[in-house]
Amino acid sequence: MAKKKLREKAIKLRVEEKLSYSEIKKRLDVPKSTLSYWLRSYPLSEKRIKKLKKEGREKINYKGRFNHGTCKAKVSGKEITEKIKMQMRVIQDHFN
């Protein structure tokens, strides 16, 4: 698809369906940096942003694991400590 057509499609998805950059990227296979440039005049409302963030948290909680990429999920220090201790035991057992 030509760049002009892709840009028009991206704008349409943003304005009519109120999609995030990530969702538009999946559908059109366009880099997020390009979408950011194209869509800088078409921001999402604060209400829509909050809804997308909430949907993202629910998706993580439902699956019980994290998808590829950066995640802002919080893990307690106790959980991390326990995982490190378990891995240390595995390493020690390997060398003993």
C-alpha positions as CSV (number, residue, x, y, z in Angstrom):
1,M,0.0,0.0,0.0
2,A,1.3,3.4,-0.8
3,K,2.4,5.7,2.1
4,K,-0.4,8.2,1.4
5,K,-3.1,5.4,1.5
6,L,-1.5,4.0,4.7
7,R,-1.6,7.4,6.3
8,E,-5.2,7.9,5.4
9,K,-6.1,4.4,6.7
10,A,-4.2,5.2,10.0
11,I,-6.1,8.5,10.4
12,K,-9.4,6.7,9.8
13,L,-8.6,4.0,12.3
14,R,-7.6,6.7,14.9
15,V,-10.5,9.0,14.4
16,E,-13.4,6.5,13.7
17,E,-12.3,3.5,15.8
18,K,-10.2,5.5,18.4
19,L,-7.5,2.9,18.2
20,S,-4.1,3.1,20.0
21,Y,-0.8,3.3,18.1
22,S,-0.2,-0.4,19.0
23,E,-3.4,-1.6,17.5
24,I,-3.0,0.5,14.3
25,K,0.6,-0.8,14.1
26,K,-0.7,-4.4,14.2
27,R,-3.3,-3.8,11.5
28,L,-1.2,-1.7,9.1
29,D,2.4,-2.9,9.9
30,V,3.6,0.7,10.2
31,P,6.3,1.7,12.8
32,K,5.0,3.5,15.9
33,S,7.3,6.4,15.2
34,T,5.7,6.9,11.8
35,L,2.2,6.7,13.4
36,S,3.2,9.2,16.0
37,Y,4.2,11.7,13.3
38,W,1.1,11.0,11.2
39,L,-1.3,11.1,14.1
40,R,0.1,14.0,16.1
41,S,-3.0,16.1,15.3
42,Y,-5.4,13.3,16.3
43,P,-4.9,12.7,20.0
44,L,-7.1,10.3,21.9
45,S,-9.3,11.8,24.7
46,E,-8.3,11.3,28.3
47,K,-11.3,9.1,28.8
48,R,-10.2,6.8,25.9
49,I,-6.7,6.6,27.2
50,K,-7.9,5.6,30.6
51,K,-10.1,2.9,29.1
52,L,-7.2,1.5,27.0
53,K,-5.0,1.4,30.1
54,K,-7.7,-0.4,32.1
55,E,-8.2,-2.9,29.2
56,G,-4.5,-3.5,29.1
57,R,-4.3,-4.3,32.9
58,E,-7.3,-6.6,32.6
59,K,-5.7,-8.5,29.7
60,I,-2.5,-9.1,31.8
61,N,-4.5,-10.2,34.8
62,Y,-6.7,-12.5,32.8
63,K,-3.8,-14.3,31.0
64,G,-1.8,-14.5,34.2
65,R,1.4,-13.8,32.3
66,F,3.0,-11.0,30.4
67,N,3.2,-10.4,26.7
68,H,6.3,-9.4,24.8
69,G,7.4,-5.9,25.4
70,T,7.6,-3.5,28.3
71,C,5.1,-3.8,31.1
72,K,4.4,-1.6,34.0
73,A,3.0,-4.4,36.2
74,K,4.2,-4.3,39.8
75,V,5.7,-7.3,41.5
76,S,6.4,-7.2,45.2
77,G,9.9,-7.3,46.6
78,K,9.0,-10.5,48.5
79,E,8.1,-12.3,45.2
80,I,11.3,-11.2,43.6
81,T,13.4,-12.3,46.6
82,E,11.8,-15.7,46.6
83,K,12.4,-16.2,42.9
84,I,16.1,-15.2,43.3
85,K,16.5,-17.6,46.3
86,M,15.0,-20.4,44.2
87,Q,17.3,-19.7,41.3
88,M,20.3,-19.6,43.6
89,R,19.4,-23.0,45.0
90,V,19.2,-24.4,41.5
91,I,22.7,-23.0,40.7
92,Q,24.2,-24.3,43.9
93,D,22.7,-27.7,43.3
94,H,24.2,-27.8,39.9
95,F,27.7,-27.1,41.1
96,N,27.6,-29.4,44.2
